[in-house]
Amino acid sequence: MRAGDNGGRRRDSFLLLGLGELMDLIKIYECFCDRTRLRILHLLTQSPLCVCHFQEILDEPQVKISKHLAYLRERGLVQT
């Protein structure tokens, strides 16, 4: 046997995800691809906030904040 050879067995183990689980994971990662959504999620780790608080803190219009919150809610990352 060579150094580092484990007799043909792999040390690595992989978790196999079903297609549904993989799609859910992709939806979650998509939430992290936007700066405003990341900022909203970060703020929510501190305390619950309403749209008016996000508007003030992020200096963004109500419509933009509401759309991002709806996006996060549809993916199960925030609750009303």
Distance bins in CASP14 RR format, pairs under 12 A and 6 or more apart:
PFRMAT RR
TARGET T0000
AUTHOR 0000-0000-0000
RMODE 2
METHOD distances of the structure
MODEL  1
1 7 1 0 0 1 0 0 0 0 0 0 0
1 8 0 0 0 0 1 0 0 0 0 0 0
1 9 0 0 0 0 0 1 0 0 0 0 0
2 8 0 0 0 0 0 1 0 0 0 0 0
4 10 0 0 0 0 0 1 0 0 0 0 0
4 11 0 0 0 0 1 0 0 0 0 0 0
5 11 0 0 0 0 0 1 0 0 0 0 0
6 12 0 0 0 0 0 1 0 0 0 0 0
15 21 0 0 0 0 1 0 0 0 0 0 0
15 22 0 0 0 0 0 1 0 0 0 0 0
15 25 0 0 0 0 0 1 0 0 0 0 0
16 22 0 0 0 0 1 0 0 0 0 0 0
17 23 0 0 0 0 1 0 0 0 0 0 0
17 24 0 0 0 0 1 0 0 0 0 0 0
17 25 1 0 0 1 0 0 0 0 0 0 0
17 26 0 0 0 0 0 1 0 0 0 0 0
18 24 0 0 0 0 1 0 0 0 0 0 0
18 25 0 0 0 0 1 0 0 0 0 0 0
18 26 0 0 0 0 0 1 0 0 0 0 0
19 25 0 0 0 0 0 1 0 0 0 0 0
19 26 0 0 0 0 0 1 0 0 0 0 0
20 26 0 0 0 0 1 0 0 0 0 0 0
20 27 0 0 0 0 1 0 0 0 0 0 0
21 27 0 0 0 0 0 1 0 0 0 0 0
21 28 0 0 0 0 0 1 0 0 0 0 0
22 28 0 0 0 0 0 1 0 0 0 0 0
22 29 0 0 0 0 0 1 0 0 0 0 0
23 29 0 0 0 0 0 1 0 0 0 0 0
23 30 0 0 0 0 0 1 0 0 0 0 0
23 75 0 0 0 0 0 1 0 0 0 0 0
24 30 0 0 0 0 0 1 0 0 0 0 0
24 31 0 0 0 0 0 1 0 0 0 0 0
24 74 0 0 0 0 0 1 0 0 0 0 0
24 75 0 0 0 0 1 0 0 0 0 0 0
24 76 0 0 0 0 1 0 0 0 0 0 0
24 77 0 0 0 0 0 1 0 0 0 0 0
25 31 0 0 0 0 0 1 0 0 0 0 0
25 32 0 0 0 0 0 1 0 0 0 0 0
25 75 0 0 0 0 0 1 0 0 0 0 0
26 32 0 0 0 0 0 1 0 0 0 0 0
26 33 0 0 0 0 0 1 0 0 0 0 0
26 75 0 0 0 0 0 1 0 0 0 0 0
27 33 0 0 0 0 0 1 0 0 0 0 0
27 71 0 0 0 0 1 0 0 0 0 0 0
27 72 0 0 0 0 0 1 0 0 0 0 0
27 74 0 0 0 0 1 0 0 0 0 0 0
27 75 1 0 1 0 0 0 0 0 0 0 0
27 76 0 0 0 0 1 0 0 0 0 0 0
27 77 0 0 0 0 1 0 0 0 0 0 0
28 37 0 0 0 0 0 1 0 0 0 0 0
28 41 0 0 0 0 0 1 0 0 0 0 0
28 71 0 0 0 0 0 1 0 0 0 0 0
28 72 0 0 0 0 1 0 0 0 0 0 0
28 74 0 0 0 0 0 1 0 0 0 0 0
28 75 1 0 0 1 0 0 0 0 0 0 0
28 76 0 0 0 0 1 0 0 0 0 0 0
28 77 1 0 0 1 0 0 0 0 0 0 0
28 78 0 0 0 0 0 1 0 0 0 0 0
29 37 0 0 0 0 0 1 0 0 0 0 0
29 38 0 0 0 0 0 1 0 0 0 0 0
29 75 0 0 0 0 1 0 0 0 0 0 0
29 77 0 0 0 0 0 1 0 0 0 0 0
30 37 0 0 0 0 1 0 0 0 0 0 0
30 38 0 0 0 0 0 1 0 0 0 0 0
30 71 0 0 0 0 1 0 0 0 0 0 0
30 72 0 0 0 0 0 1 0 0 0 0 0
30 74 0 0 0 0 0 1 0 0 0 0 0
30 75 1 0 0 1 0 0 0 0 0 0 0
30 77 0 0 0 0 0 1 0 0 0 0 0
31 37 1 0 1 0 0 0 0 0 0 0 0
31 38 0 0 0 0 1 0 0 0 0 0 0
31 39 0 0 0 0 0 1 0 0 0 0 0
31 40 0 0 0 0 1 0 0 0 0 0 0
31 41 1 0 0 1 0 0 0 0 0 0 0
31 68 0 0 0 0 1 0 0 0 0 0 0
31 69 0 0 0 0 0 1 0 0 0 0 0
31 70 0 0 0 0 0 1 0 0 0 0 0
31 71 1 0 0 1 0 0 0 0 0 0 0
31 72 1 0 1 0 0 0 0 0 0 0 0
31 73 0 0 0 0 0 1 0 0 0 0 0
31 74 0 0 0 0 1 0 0 0 0 0 0
31 75 1 0 1 0 0 0 0 0 0 0 0
31 76 0 0 0 0 1 0 0 0 0 0 0
31 77 1 0 1 0 0 0 0 0 0 0 0
31 78 0 0 0 0 1 0 0 0 0 0 0
32 38 1 0 0 1 0 0 0 0 0 0 0
32 39 0 0 0 0 0 1 0 0 0 0 0
32 40 0 0 0 0 0 1 0 0 0 0 0
32 41 1 0 0 1 0 0 0 0 0 0 0
32 42 0 0 0 0 0 1 0 0 0 0 0
32 71 0 0 0 0 0 1 0 0 0 0 0
32 72 0 0 0 0 0 1 0 0 0 0 0
32 75 0 0 0 0 0 1 0 0 0 0 0
32 77 0 0 0 0 1 0 0 0 0 0 0
33 68 0 0 0 0 0 1 0 0 0 0 0
33 71 0 0 0 0 0 1 0 0 0 0 0
33 75 0 0 0 0 0 1 0 0 0 0 0
34 40 0 0 0 0 1 0 0 0 0 0 0
34 41 0 0 0 0 0 1 0 0 0 0 0
34 60 0 0 0 0 0 1 0 0 0 0 0
34 64 0 0 0 0 0 1 0 0 0 0 0
34 67 0 0 0 0 0 1 0 0 0 0 0
34 68 1 0 0 1 0 0 0 0 0 0 0
34 71 0 0 0 0 1 0 0 0 0 0 0
34 72 0 0 0 0 1 0 0 0 0 0 0
34 75 0 0 0 0 0 1 0 0 0 0 0
35 41 0 0 0 0 0 1 0 0 0 0 0
35 42 0 0 0 0 0 1 0 0 0 0 0
35 58 0 0 0 0 1 0 0 0 0 0 0
35 60 0 0 0 0 0 1 0 0 0 0 0
35 64 0 0 0 0 0 1 0 0 0 0 0
35 68 0 0 0 0 0 1 0 0 0 0 0
36 42 0 0 0 0 0 1 0 0 0 0 0
36 43 0 0 0 0 0 1 0 0 0 0 0
36 54 0 0 0 0 1 0 0 0 0 0 0
36 55 0 0 0 0 0 1 0 0 0 0 0
36 57 0 0 0 0 0 1 0 0 0 0 0
36 58 1 0 0 1 0 0 0 0 0 0 0
36 59 0 0 0 0 0 1 0 0 0 0 0
36 60 1 0 0 1 0 0 0 0 0 0 0
36 61 0 0 0 0 0 1 0 0 0 0 0
36 64 1 0 0 1 0 0 0 0 0 0 0
36 65 1 0 0 1 0 0 0 0 0 0 0
36 66 0 0 0 0 0 1 0 0 0 0 0
36 67 0 0 0 0 1 0 0 0 0 0 0
36 68 1 0 1 0 0 0 0 0 0 0 0
36 69 0 0 0 0 0 1 0 0 0 0 0
36 71 0 0 0 0 1 0 0 0 0 0 0
36 72 0 0 0 0 0 1 0 0 0 0 0
37 43 0 0 0 0 0 1 0 0 0 0 0
37 44 0 0 0 0 0 1 0 0 0 0 0
37 54 0 0 0 0 0 1 0 0 0 0 0
37 58 0 0 0 0 0 1 0 0 0 0 0
37 60 0 0 0 0 0 1 0 0 0 0 0
37 64 0 0 0 0 0 1 0 0 0 0 0
37 65 0 0 0 0 0 1 0 0 0 0 0
37 67 0 0 0 0 1 0 0 0 0 0 0
37 68 1 0 1 0 0 0 0 0 0 0 0
37 69 0 0 0 0 1 0 0 0 0 0 0
37 70 0 0 0 0 0 1 0 0 0 0 0
37 71 1 0 0 1 0 0 0 0 0 0 0
37 72 1 0 0 1 0 0 0 0 0 0 0
37 73 0 0 0 0 0 1 0 0 0 0 0
37 74 0 0 0 0 0 1 0 0 0 0 0
37 75 0 0 0 0 1 0 0 0 0 0 0
37 77 0 0 0 0 1 0 0 0 0 0 0
37 78 0 0 0 0 1 0 0 0 0 0 0
38 44 0 0 0 0 0 1 0 0 0 0 0
38 45 0 0 0 0 0 1 0 0 0 0 0
38 58 0 0 0 0 0 1 0 0 0 0 0
38 68 0 0 0 0 1 0 0 0 0 0 0
38 72 0 0 0 0 0 1 0 0 0 0 0
38 77 0 0 0 0 0 1 0 0 0 0 0
39 45 0 0 0 0 0 1 0 0 0 0 0
39 46 0 0 0 0 0 1 0 0 0 0 0
39 49 0 0 0 0 0 1 0 0 0 0 0
39 54 0 0 0 0 1 0 0 0 0 0 0
39 57 0 0 0 0 1 0 0 0 0 0 0
39 58 1 0 1 0 0 0 0 0 0 0 0
39 59 0 0 0 0 0 1 0 0 0 0 0
39 60 0 0 0 0 1 0 0 0 0 0 0
39 64 0 0 0 0 0 1 0 0 0 0 0
39 65 0 0 0 0 0 1 0 0 0 0 0
39 68 0 0 0 0 1 0 0 0 0 0 0
39 69 0 0 0 0 0 1 0 0 0 0 0
39 72 0 0 0 0 0 1 0 0 0 0 0
40 46 0 0 0 0 0 1 0 0 0 0 0
40 48 0 0 0 0 0 1 0 0 0 0 0
40 49 0 0 0 0 1 0 0 0 0 0 0
40 50 0 0 0 0 0 1 0 0 0 0 0
40 51 0 0 0 0 0 1 0 0 0 0 0
40 53 0 0 0 0 0 1 0 0 0 0 0
40 54 1 0 0 1 0 0 0 0 0 0 0
40 55 0 0 0 0 0 1 0 0 0 0 0
40 57 0 0 0 0 1 0 0 0 0 0 0
40 58 1 0 0 1 0 0 0 0 0 0 0
40 60 0 0 0 0 1 0 0 0 0 0 0
40 64 0 0 0 0 0 1 0 0 0 0 0
40 65 1 0 0 1 0 0 0 0 0 0 0
40 66 0 0 0 0 0 1 0 0 0 0 0
40 67 0 0 0 0 0 1 0 0 0 0 0
40 68 1 0 1 0 0 0 0 0 0 0 0
40 69 1 0 0 1 0 0 0 0 0 0 0
40 70 0 0 0 0 0 1 0 0 0 0 0
40 71 0 0 0 0 1 0 0 0 0 0 0
40 72 1 0 0 1 0 0 0 0 0 0 0
40 73 0 0 0 0 0 1 0 0 0 0 0
40 77 0 0 0 0 1 0 0 0 0 0 0
40 78 1 0 0 1 0 0 0 0 0 0 0
41 49 0 0 0 0 0 1 0 0 0 0 0
41 54 0 0 0 0 0 1 0 0 0 0 0
41 68 0 0 0 0 1 0 0 0 0 0 0
41 69 0 0 0 0 0 1 0 0 0 0 0
41 71 0 0 0 0 0 1 0 0 0 0 0
41 72 1 0 0 1 0 0 0 0 0 0 0
41 73 0 0 0 0 0 1 0 0 0 0 0
41 75 0 0 0 0 0 1 0 0 0 0 0
41 76 0 0 0 0 0 1 0 0 0 0 0
41 77 1 0 0 1 0 0 0 0 0 0 0
41 78 1 0 0 1 0 0 0 0 0 0 0
42 49 0 0 0 0 0 1 0 0 0 0 0
42 54 0 0 0 0 0 1 0 0 0 0 0
42 57 0 0 0 0 0 1 0 0 0 0 0
42 58 0 0 0 0 0 1 0 0 0 0 0
43 49 1 0 1 0 0 0 0 0 0 0 0
43 50 0 0 0 0 0 1 0 0 0 0 0
43 51 0 0 0 0 0 1 0 0 0 0 0
43 53 1 0 0 1 0 0 0 0 0 0 0
43 54 1 0 0 1 0 0 0 0 0 0 0
43 55 0 0 0 0 0 1 0 0 0 0 0
43 56 0 0 0 0 0 1 0 0 0 0 0
43 57 1 0 0 1 0 0 0 0 0 0 0
43 58 0 0 0 0 1 0 0 0 0 0 0
43 60 0 0 0 0 0 1 0 0 0 0 0
43 65 0 0 0 0 0 1 0 0 0 0 0
43 68 0 0 0 0 0 1 0 0 0 0 0
43 69 0 0 0 0 0 1 0 0 0 0 0
43 72 0 0 0 0 0 1 0 0 0 0 0
43 78 0 0 0 0 0 1 0 0 0 0 0
44 50 0 0 0 0 0 1 0 0 0 0 0
44 53 0 0 0 0 0 1 0 0 0 0 0
44 54 0 0 0 0 1 0 0 0 0 0 0
44 57 0 0 0 0 0 1 0 0 0 0 0
44 68 0 0 0 0 0 1 0 0 0 0 0
44 69 0 0 0 0 1 0 0 0 0 0 0
44 72 0 0 0 0 1 0 0 0 0 0 0
44 73 0 0 0 0 0 1 0 0 0 0 0
44 77 0 0 0 0 1 0 0 0 0 0 0
44 78 1 0 0 1 0 0 0 0 0 0 0
44 79 0 0 0 0 1 0 0 0 0 0 0
44 80 0 0 0 0 0 1 0 0 0 0 0
45 77 0 0 0 0 0 1 0 0 0 0 0
45 78 0 0 0 0 0 1 0 0 0 0 0
46 53 0 0 0 0 0 1 0 0 0 0 0
46 57 0 0 0 0 0 1 0 0 0 0 0
47 53 0 0 0 0 1 0 0 0 0 0 0
47 54 0 0 0 0 0 1 0 0 0 0 0
47 57 0 0 0 0 0 1 0 0 0 0 0
48 54 0 0 0 0 0 1 0 0 0 0 0
48 78 0 0 0 0 1 0 0 0 0 0 0
48 79 0 0 0 0 1 0 0 0 0 0 0
48 80 0 0 0 0 0 1 0 0 0 0 0
49 55 0 0 0 0 1 0 0 0 0 0 0
49 56 0 0 0 0 1 0 0 0 0 0 0
49 57 1 0 0 1 0 0 0 0 0 0 0
49 58 0 0 0 0 0 1 0 0 0 0 0
49 65 0 0 0 0 1 0 0 0 0 0 0
49 69 0 0 0 0 1 0 0 0 0 0 0
49 78 0 0 0 0 0 1 0 0 0 0 0
49 80 0 0 0 0 0 1 0 0 0 0 0
50 56 0 0 0 0 0 1 0 0 0 0 0
50 57 0 0 0 0 0 1 0 0 0 0 0
50 62 0 0 0 0 0 1 0 0 0 0 0
50 65 0 0 0 0 1 0 0 0 0 0 0
50 66 0 0 0 0 0 1 0 0 0 0 0
50 69 0 0 0 0 1 0 0 0 0 0 0
50 78 0 0 0 0 0 1 0 0 0 0 0
50 80 0 0 0 0 1 0 0 0 0 0 0
51 57 0 0 0 0 0 1 0 0 0 0 0
51 58 0 0 0 0 0 1 0 0 0 0 0
51 60 0 0 0 0 0 1 0 0 0 0 0
51 61 0 0 0 0 0 1 0 0 0 0 0
51 62 1 0 1 0 0 0 0 0 0 0 0
51 63 0 0 0 0 1 0 0 0 0 0 0
51 64 0 0 0 0 0 1 0 0 0 0 0
51 65 1 0 1 0 0 0 0 0 0 0 0
51 66 1 0 1 0 0 0 0 0 0 0 0
51 67 0 0 0 0 0 1 0 0 0 0 0
51 68 0 0 0 0 1 0 0 0 0 0 0
51 69 1 0 0 1 0 0 0 0 0 0 0
51 70 0 0 0 0 0 1 0 0 0 0 0
51 78 0 0 0 0 0 1 0 0 0 0 0
51 80 0 0 0 0 0 1 0 0 0 0 0
52 58 0 0 0 0 0 1 0 0 0 0 0
52 60 0 0 0 0 0 1 0 0 0 0 0
52 61 0 0 0 0 0 1 0 0 0 0 0
52 62 1 0 0 1 0 0 0 0 0 0 0
52 65 0 0 0 0 1 0 0 0 0 0 0
52 66 0 0 0 0 0 1 0 0 0 0 0
53 59 0 0 0 0 0 1 0 0 0 0 0
53 60 0 0 0 0 0 1 0 0 0 0 0
53 62 0 0 0 0 0 1 0 0 0 0 0
53 65 0 0 0 0 1 0 0 0 0 0 0
53 69 0 0 0 0 0 1 0 0 0 0 0
54 60 1 0 0 1 0 0 0 0 0 0 0
54 61 0 0 0 0 0 1 0 0 0 0 0
54 62 0 0 0 0 1 0 0 0 0 0 0
54 63 0 0 0 0 0 1 0 0 0 0 0
54 64 0 0 0 0 1 0 0 0 0 0 0
54 65 1 0 1 0 0 0 0 0 0 0 0
54 66 0 0 0 0 1 0 0 0 0 0 0
54 67 0 0 0 0 0 1 0 0 0 0 0
54 68 0 0 0 0 1 0 0 0 0 0 0
54 69 1 0 0 1 0 0 0 0 0 0 0
54 72 0 0 0 0 0 1 0 0 0 0 0
54 78 0 0 0 0 0 1 0 0 0 0 0
55 61 1 0 0 1 0 0 0 0 0 0 0
55 62 1 0 1 0 0 0 0 0 0 0 0
55 63 0 0 0 0 1 0 0 0 0 0 0
55 64 0 0 0 0 1 0 0 0 0 0 0
55 65 1 0 1 0 0 0 0 0 0 0 0
55 66 0 0 0 0 1 0 0 0 0 0 0
55 68 0 0 0 0 0 1 0 0 0 0 0
55 69 0 0 0 0 0 1 0 0 0 0 0
56 62 0 0 0 0 0 1 0 0 0 0 0
56 65 0 0 0 0 0 1 0 0 0 0 0
57 65 0 0 0 0 1 0 0 0 0 0 0
58 64 0 0 0 0 1 0 0 0 0 0 0
58 65 1 0 0 1 0 0 0 0 0 0 0
58 68 0 0 0 0 1 0 0 0 0 0 0
58 69 0 0 0 0 0 1 0 0 0 0 0
59 65 0 0 0 0 0 1 0 0 0 0 0
60 66 0 0 0 0 0 1 0 0 0 0 0
60 67 0 0 0 0 0 1 0 0 0 0 0
60 68 0 0 0 0 1 0 0 0 0 0 0
60 69 0 0 0 0 0 1 0 0 0 0 0
61 67 0 0 0 0 1 0 0 0 0 0 0
61 68 0 0 0 0 0 1 0 0 0 0 0
62 68 0 0 0 0 0 1 0 0 0 0 0
62 69 0 0 0 0 0 1 0 0 0 0 0
63 69 0 0 0 0 0 1 0 0 0 0 0
63 70 0 0 0 0 0 1 0 0 0 0 0
64 70 0 0 0 0 0 1 0 0 0 0 0
64 71 0 0 0 0 0 1 0 0 0 0 0
65 71 0 0 0 0 0 1 0 0 0 0 0
65 72 0 0 0 0 0 1 0 0 0 0 0
65 78 0 0 0 0 0 1 0 0 0 0 0
66 72 0 0 0 0 0 1 0 0 0 0 0
66 73 0 0 0 0 0 1 0 0 0 0 0
66 78 0 0 0 0 0 1 0 0 0 0 0
66 80 0 0 0 0 0 1 0 0 0 0 0
67 73 0 0 0 0 0 1 0 0 0 0 0
67 74 0 0 0 0 0 1 0 0 0 0 0
68 74 0 0 0 0 0 1 0 0 0 0 0
68 75 0 0 0 0 0 1 0 0 0 0 0
68 77 0 0 0 0 0 1 0 0 0 0 0
68 78 0 0 0 0 1 0 0 0 0 0 0
69 75 0 0 0 0 0 1 0 0 0 0 0
69 76 0 0 0 0 0 1 0 0 0 0 0
69 77 0 0 0 0 1 0 0 0 0 0 0
69 78 1 0 0 1 0 0 0 0 0 0 0
69 79 0 0 0 0 0 1 0 0 0 0 0
69 80 0 0 0 0 1 0 0 0 0 0 0
70 76 0 0 0 0 0 1 0 0 0 0 0
70 77 0 0 0 0 0 1 0 0 0 0 0
70 78 0 0 0 0 1 0 0 0 0 0 0
70 80 0 0 0 0 1 0 0 0 0 0 0
71 77 0 0 0 0 1 0 0 0 0 0 0
71 78 0 0 0 0 1 0 0 0 0 0 0
72 78 1 0 1 0 0 0 0 0 0 0 0
72 79 0 0 0 0 1 0 0 0 0 0 0
72 80 0 0 0 0 0 1 0 0 0 0 0
73 79 1 0 0 1 0 0 0 0 0 0 0
73 80 1 0 0 1 0 0 0 0 0 0 0
74 80 0 0 0 0 0 1 0 0 0 0 0
END
